Amino acid sequence: MSKRRLAGPAACLARRFIGFHREVILRLLAIFICFLACSAYSCSPSHNSVGFKVAEPVNSARGDIFCKLASLRDKYRVGDQPEISARIINGAEKAVYLVGSLDGSERKARFPHVYYSVSGVEGGLSETQFGYCGVLNPLRIQDFVRVEPGNDFDPHKQVDYYGFSKSGKLVHSRFVKAGSYTFEFHYSTENRDIKDWRGSVSETPSELRELLGKVARVNLTCSLTVDVLE
């Protein structure tokens, strides 16, 4: 009688123990399969490229400072706003200083010149025009950005209210016709006259003159073509 009493609970515990471990193993197996599926999806080039388009730099030799454009979308539709971003890459072996898009840079009222030009379907890009103030914000020490070798620089990244500005041509434009459009980005720091950089002020602190002497003198152009559907 005692053996039967012991056998009953022991068998029950054994079944529970086996069932518990079986459930754990099945759960771990399911997690592993899910991990493999997610890894295959995220690492697949075909999925990685959907919704993002990058233009590779042309004729950019090692040691150059060059620009590169990217689109947040691979395809656009009529009514969409162009979502293009520019980066300037320091391919040189030393750090350089660059200045982003200042008040007046886009309309080439001061240096650096930072602007986009667009070609494609005639009348296919509708741009809302806004007036502008004739007074330019003064150049500041904060506007000089040190870019280390191998790093990139966003000339439109807003750091504060007076800092770099977004591209008005992109922000205030919409596609109104289907077709292909080529966006060309221009960035120039070739001018060395502080008067053409400092804005609507008559004097320039010595610190700004010294920093301007460290700015890389470049005249960059890069382009990207996107497709617009109905």
Buried (B, 14 or more C-beta within 10 A) or exposed (E): EEEEEEEEEEEEEEEEEEEEEEEEEEEEEEEEEEEEEEEEEEEEEEEEEEEEBEBEBEEBEEEBBBBBBBBEBEEBEBEBEBEBBBBBBBBBEEEBBBBBBBBBBBEEBBBBBBBBEBBBBEEBBEEEEEEEEEEBBBBBEEBBBEBEEEEBBBBBBEEEEBBBBBBBBBEBBBBEBBBEBEBBBBBBBEBEEBEEBBBBBEEBBEEBEEBBEEBBEBEBEBBBBBBBEE
